[in-house]
Amino acid sequence: MTDVLNPIIQLIKNLPLEQRRALYSHLESIQTDDDLELSSILKICKSEGYHHRCPNCQSSKFKKNGNYKDRQRYKCKTCDRTFNEFTGTVWHYIHDKGKFRQYFQCLAEQKTLLECTLSLKICMQTAFNWRHKILIAFERADLKPLRKQIQADETFVLESCKGNPKDVAENQRTARKRGGKAKNGGYSDDNLCILVACDEDKNVVLRHVGNGALNKSMVFNALSPLIRKQRVHQAIFVTDRSSSFPAFAKEKRLIHETVISKYKQYVNTQGFHIQSVNAIHSRLKKWLKKFNGVATKYMQNYLNFFRLWDKFTNFKERFIYFFRMSFFDKNAFTRCQDIASK
């Protein structure tokens, strides 16, 4: 290393003072030392209030318990287990945190796995693992209850056994080469049913609820945790004329308004519509095209990705938002391990 640096050092010594100062300032501006990356990550951890609770038992009673690799560790007084700012998050067991931070920029730019591997100089499997580790954390990030005026409708995406030929054999069908059509439209089991709901505050829910036509149980499973039973001020629930929605609206005491899209009624007599949900459908299908097909078993991960990605049009805002949301779910690492073991 010394033999390589000696000629460069001699050239630097021969530079005028002003040029040397300019070089030093330039080197400082592009510095990407791991310690600097770690310090910025820790600042975000503290701003998100991560270490205010134990990630194992959620207790707020803990104490400092020394340092390990320049990181402050804590010990819970309730469960007697130790943790640091990264424990339980997607950052848990990530060795190269500098590259992992840059990976969020790749997500914000919607880069493919190949583009990620070339820009970060990592292997394809690492790029794939990092992507789904982060997307699992996005599942519960910034997910708020729907209220006031709520729109809901389903859309369909063709089922894909991408990367797993055994699923094709089990379904007893011939493999599709990047395309194909379902046998019976939306009512075929070859289609994935995706339920989309949003409210006037731009809170969005996207759920892969199953295969084939939408039914009552799918609606209840997807929307019950996010729409409360109305007490005084009843929210308005706007849907199409599908028979899957009335029972849910009655159970939650919602004012149910419908439009008949089959007869090209896009706005009903009361002025309600589901155009916001239909616009989300359109953006989602256009967004999915870049991935050249998404495997069915990972569809919910990509729906989580799109829900957060669609909130912003500015790259910088999207990158900062993704970065902050990566610390939100303190059980993301455990859930990622459970999926990997299946």
C-alpha positions as CSV (number, residue, x, y, z in Angstrom):
1,M,0.0,0.0,0.0
2,T,2.9,2.4,0.8
3,D,4.5,1.8,-2.6
4,V,1.3,2.8,-4.3
5,L,0.7,5.9,-2.2
6,N,4.3,7.3,-2.3
7,P,4.1,8.6,-5.9
8,I,0.7,10.2,-5.1
9,I,2.0,11.8,-1.9
10,Q,5.0,13.3,-3.9
11,L,2.6,14.7,-6.5
12,I,0.5,16.3,-3.7
13,K,3.6,17.9,-2.1
14,N,4.5,19.5,-5.4
15,L,1.0,21.1,-5.7
16,P,0.7,24.8,-4.9
17,L,-0.8,25.7,-1.5
18,E,-4.2,26.8,-2.9
19,Q,-4.6,23.6,-4.9
20,R,-3.7,21.4,-1.9
21,R,-6.4,23.2,0.2
22,A,-8.9,22.6,-2.6
23,L,-8.0,18.9,-2.7
24,Y,-8.4,18.6,1.1
25,S,-11.8,20.2,1.0
26,H,-12.9,18.0,-1.9
27,L,-11.8,14.8,0.0
28,E,-13.7,16.0,3.1
29,S,-16.9,16.5,1.0
30,I,-16.8,13.0,-0.4
31,Q,-15.8,11.3,2.8
32,T,-17.9,8.1,3.3
33,D,-16.3,6.7,6.4
34,D,-18.3,4.0,8.2
35,D,-18.1,6.0,11.5
36,L,-19.8,9.0,9.9
37,E,-22.5,6.7,8.4
38,L,-23.1,5.1,11.8
39,S,-23.3,8.5,13.6
40,S,-26.0,9.7,11.2
41,I,-27.9,6.5,11.6
42,L,-27.8,6.8,15.4
43,K,-29.1,10.3,15.3
44,I,-32.2,9.1,13.4
45,C,-32.6,6.3,15.9
46,K,-32.7,8.7,18.7
47,S,-35.0,11.1,16.9
48,E,-37.4,8.2,16.3
49,G,-37.3,7.3,20.0
50,Y,-36.2,3.8,19.3
51,H,-34.3,3.0,22.5
52,H,-37.1,4.3,24.8
53,R,-38.5,0.8,25.0
54,C,-37.0,-2.7,25.1
55,P,-37.6,-4.4,21.7
56,N,-38.0,-7.8,23.5
57,C,-40.8,-7.0,26.1
58,Q,-41.6,-3.4,25.2
59,S,-40.7,-2.3,28.7
60,S,-39.6,1.3,29.2
61,K,-37.5,0.4,32.3
62,F,-33.9,-0.1,31.2
63,K,-30.4,1.1,32.0
64,K,-27.1,1.6,30.2
65,N,-25.0,-1.5,30.0
66,G,-21.6,-0.6,28.5
67,N,-20.5,-0.2,24.9
68,Y,-19.8,-2.7,22.2
69,K,-18.0,-1.6,18.9
70,D,-18.6,2.1,19.9
71,R,-22.4,1.5,20.3
72,Q,-24.2,2.1,23.5
73,R,-25.9,-1.0,24.9
74,Y,-28.9,-1.1,27.3
75,K,-30.2,-3.7,29.7
76,C,-33.9,-4.2,30.3
77,K,-34.8,-4.3,34.0
78,T,-37.9,-6.4,33.2
79,C,-36.7,-9.2,31.0
80,D,-33.0,-8.8,31.8
81,R,-32.0,-8.8,28.1
82,T,-29.6,-6.4,26.4
83,F,-30.1,-4.5,23.2
84,N,-28.9,-1.5,21.2
85,E,-30.5,1.0,18.9
86,F,-30.6,-1.5,16.0
87,T,-31.9,-4.6,17.8
88,G,-35.0,-5.9,16.1
89,T,-35.0,-3.5,13.1
90,V,-33.9,-4.3,9.6
91,W,-30.5,-2.9,10.5
92,H,-30.0,-5.8,12.9
93,Y,-26.9,-8.0,11.8
94,I,-26.1,-5.7,8.9
95,H,-22.3,-5.4,8.8
96,D,-21.8,-2.9,6.0
97,K,-24.2,-0.2,7.2
98,G,-22.7,2.3,4.7
99,K,-23.8,0.3,1.7
100,F,-27.1,-0.6,3.3
101,R,-27.9,3.1,3.7
102,Q,-27.1,3.6,0.0
103,Y,-29.5,0.8,-0.8
104,F,-32.4,3.0,0.3
105,Q,-31.4,5.4,-2.5
106,C,-31.7,2.5,-4.9
107,L,-35.2,1.8,-3.6
108,A,-36.2,5.4,-3.9
109,E,-35.1,5.3,-7.5
110,Q,-36.9,2.0,-8.1
111,K,-33.8,0.3,-9.4
112,T,-33.8,-3.3,-10.4
113,L,-31.8,-5.9,-8.5
114,L,-29.2,-5.9,-11.3
115,E,-28.8,-2.1,-11.1
116,C,-28.4,-2.4,-7.3
117,T,-25.7,-5.0,-7.6
118,L,-23.7,-2.9,-10.1
119,S,-24.0,0.4,-8.2
120,L,-23.2,-1.0,-4.7
121,K,-20.9,-3.9,-5.8
122,I,-22.8,-6.5,-3.9
123,C,-24.0,-9.9,-5.1
124,M,-27.5,-10.5,-6.5
125,Q,-28.6,-12.6,-3.5
126,T,-27.6,-9.9,-1.0
127,A,-29.6,-7.3,-3.1
128,F,-32.6,-9.6,-3.0
129,N,-32.4,-10.3,0.7
130,W,-32.0,-6.6,1.6
131,R,-34.9,-5.6,-0.6
132,H,-37.4,-8.0,1.1
133,K,-36.0,-7.4,4.6
134,I,-36.8,-3.7,4.1
135,L,-40.2,-4.3,2.5
136,I,-41.3,-6.5,5.4
137,A,-40.5,-3.5,7.7
138,F,-42.7,-1.3,5.5
139,E,-45.8,-3.5,6.2
140,R,-46.8,-1.6,9.3
141,A,-45.0,1.7,8.7
142,D,-47.2,4.8,8.7
143,L,-50.4,2.6,8.5
144,K,-53.2,4.8,9.9
145,P,-57.0,4.0,10.4
146,L,-59.3,5.1,7.6
147,R,-62.0,7.6,8.5
148,K,-64.4,10.2,7.1
149,Q,-65.0,9.4,3.5
150,I,-63.6,6.0,2.5
151,Q,-63.3,4.5,-0.9
152,A,-62.7,0.8,-1.6
153,D,-62.5,-1.4,-4.7
154,E,-60.6,-4.4,-5.8
155,T,-58.3,-5.0,-8.8
156,F,-56.7,-8.1,-10.2
157,V,-53.1,-9.0,-11.1
158,L,-52.1,-12.2,-12.9
159,E,-50.7,-14.8,-10.6
160,S,-47.0,-15.5,-11.0
161,C,-44.8,-18.4,-9.9
162,K,-41.7,-16.5,-10.9
163,G,-38.5,-18.2,-9.6
164,N,-40.3,-21.3,-8.4
165,P,-41.1,-23.8,-11.1
166,K,-42.4,-26.3,-8.4
167,D,-45.5,-24.0,-7.9
168,V,-46.2,-24.3,-11.7
169,A,-46.1,-28.1,-11.4
170,E,-48.3,-28.1,-8.3
171,N,-50.9,-25.8,-10.0
172,Q,-50.9,-28.2,-13.0
173,R,-50.5,-25.6,-15.7
174,T,-48.0,-24.7,-18.4
175,A,-45.4,-22.1,-17.6
176,R,-46.1,-18.6,-18.9
177,K,-43.2,-16.7,-20.5
178,R,-43.6,-13.2,-19.2
179,G,-47.3,-12.7,-19.9
180,G,-50.4,-14.7,-20.6
181,K,-54.1,-14.2,-19.7
182,A,-56.3,-15.6,-17.0
183,K,-58.9,-18.1,-18.0
184,N,-62.0,-16.3,-16.7
185,G,-61.0,-12.8,-16.0
186,G,-61.2,-11.5,-12.4
187,Y,-63.2,-14.5,-11.3
188,S,-60.4,-17.0,-12.2
189,D,-58.1,-18.4,-9.6
190,D,-55.3,-17.4,-12.0
191,N,-55.7,-13.8,-10.8
192,L,-54.6,-12.3,-7.5
193,C,-57.3,-10.1,-5.8
194,I,-55.9,-6.9,-4.5
195,L,-58.2,-4.8,-2.3
196,V,-57.4,-1.1,-2.2
197,A,-59.0,1.4,0.2
198,C,-58.2,5.1,0.8
199,D,-59.7,8.1,2.6
200,E,-59.8,11.8,2.1
201,D,-56.7,12.3,4.2
202,K,-54.7,10.2,1.6
203,N,-54.3,7.2,3.9
204,V,-54.0,4.1,1.7
205,V,-54.4,0.4,2.4
206,L,-53.3,-2.3,-0.2
207,R,-53.9,-5.9,0.7
208,H,-53.4,-9.1,-1.3
209,V,-56.5,-10.9,0.0
210,G,-56.4,-14.1,-2.1
211,N,-57.1,-15.5,-5.5
212,G,-60.2,-15.1,-7.6
213,A,-63.3,-13.0,-6.9
214,L,-63.6,-10.8,-3.8
215,N,-65.8,-12.2,-1.0
216,K,-67.1,-11.0,2.4
217,S,-64.4,-12.7,4.5
218,M,-61.6,-11.1,2.4
219,V,-63.1,-7.6,3.0
220,F,-63.4,-8.2,6.7
221,N,-59.9,-9.6,7.1
222,A,-58.3,-6.7,5.1
223,L,-60.3,-3.7,6.4
224,S,-61.5,-4.6,9.9
225,P,-58.2,-3.6,11.7
226,L,-58.2,-0.2,10.0
227,I,-61.8,0.9,10.1
228,R,-63.4,1.3,13.5
229,K,-67.0,0.7,14.4
230,Q,-68.7,4.0,14.2
231,R,-70.4,5.5,17.3
232,V,-71.6,9.0,16.7
233,H,-70.2,10.5,13.5
234,Q,-70.6,7.8,10.8
235,A,-68.0,7.6,8.1
236,I,-69.1,7.3,4.4
237,F,-68.1,4.1,2.7
238,V,-68.1,4.3,-1.1
239,T,-67.8,1.2,-3.2
240,D,-69.1,-0.4,-6.4
241,R,-72.2,-2.7,-6.4
242,S,-70.2,-5.8,-5.3
243,S,-72.1,-8.0,-2.9
244,S,-68.9,-8.3,-0.7
245,F,-69.2,-4.8,0.8
246,P,-72.7,-4.3,2.3
247,A,-72.2,-6.7,5.2
248,F,-69.0,-5.0,6.2
249,A,-70.6,-1.6,6.0
250,K,-73.5,-2.7,8.2
251,E,-71.2,-4.3,10.8
252,K,-69.1,-1.1,11.1
253,R,-72.2,1.2,11.0
254,L,-70.9,3.0,7.9
255,I,-73.0,5.0,5.5
256,H,-72.8,2.9,2.4
257,E,-72.8,4.7,-1.0
258,T,-72.4,2.8,-4.3
259,V,-71.6,3.6,-7.9
260,I,-72.5,1.3,-10.8
261,S,-69.3,1.2,-12.9
262,K,-70.7,-1.6,-15.0
263,Y,-73.1,0.9,-16.5
264,K,-70.4,3.6,-16.7
265,Q,-71.8,5.5,-13.6
266,Y,-68.6,7.1,-12.2
267,V,-70.4,9.5,-9.9
268,N,-73.7,8.7,-8.2
269,T,-76.6,11.0,-7.6
270,Q,-75.1,12.1,-4.2
271,G,-71.8,13.1,-5.8
272,F,-69.7,10.2,-4.4
273,H,-67.2,8.3,-6.6
274,I,-64.3,5.8,-6.4
275,Q,-62.0,7.6,-8.8
276,S,-59.3,8.0,-6.2
277,V,-59.1,4.2,-5.7
278,N,-59.2,3.6,-9.5
279,A,-56.3,6.1,-9.9
280,I,-54.3,4.0,-7.4
281,H,-55.1,0.9,-9.4
282,S,-53.7,2.5,-12.5
283,R,-50.5,3.8,-10.9
284,L,-49.9,0.4,-9.2
285,K,-50.1,-1.6,-12.4
286,K,-47.9,0.8,-14.3
287,W,-45.4,0.7,-11.4
288,L,-45.3,-3.1,-11.3
289,K,-44.3,-3.3,-14.9
290,K,-40.7,-2.4,-14.2
291,F,-40.2,-5.6,-12.2
292,N,-41.2,-7.8,-15.1
293,G,-43.6,-9.7,-13.0
294,V,-43.8,-10.1,-9.2
295,A,-43.9,-13.6,-7.6
296,T,-47.2,-14.2,-5.8
297,K,-45.6,-15.0,-2.5
298,Y,-43.9,-11.6,-2.5
299,M,-46.8,-9.5,-3.7
300,Q,-47.7,-8.1,-0.3
301,N,-44.1,-6.9,0.1
302,Y,-44.3,-5.0,-3.1
303,L,-47.7,-3.5,-2.2
304,N,-46.1,-2.2,1.0
305,F,-43.3,-0.8,-1.1
306,F,-45.7,1.0,-3.5
307,R,-47.9,2.4,-0.7
308,L,-44.9,4.3,0.7
309,W,-43.3,5.0,-2.6
310,D,-46.5,6.6,-4.0
311,K,-46.6,9.2,-1.2
312,F,-43.9,11.4,-2.8
313,T,-42.8,12.5,-6.2
314,N,-39.5,14.0,-5.0
315,F,-36.5,11.6,-4.8
316,K,-34.9,13.2,-1.8
317,E,-38.1,13.2,0.3
318,R,-38.8,9.6,-0.7
319,F,-35.3,8.5,0.3
320,I,-35.5,10.2,3.7
321,Y,-38.9,8.8,4.3
322,F,-37.8,5.2,3.5
323,F,-34.8,5.7,5.7
324,R,-36.9,6.8,8.7
325,M,-39.5,4.1,8.2
326,S,-36.8,1.4,8.4
327,F,-36.6,2.0,12.2
328,F,-40.3,1.9,12.7
329,D,-40.9,-1.9,13.0
330,K,-38.9,-3.3,15.9
331,N,-40.0,-6.9,15.1
332,A,-39.1,-6.7,11.4
333,F,-35.9,-8.8,11.9
334,T,-37.8,-11.6,13.6
335,R,-40.6,-11.7,11.0
336,C,-37.9,-11.7,8.2
337,Q,-36.2,-14.7,9.8
338,D,-39.6,-16.6,10.1
339,I,-40.3,-16.0,6.3
340,A,-36.8,-17.1,5.3
341,S,-37.1,-20.4,7.3
342,K,-40.3,-21.4,5.4
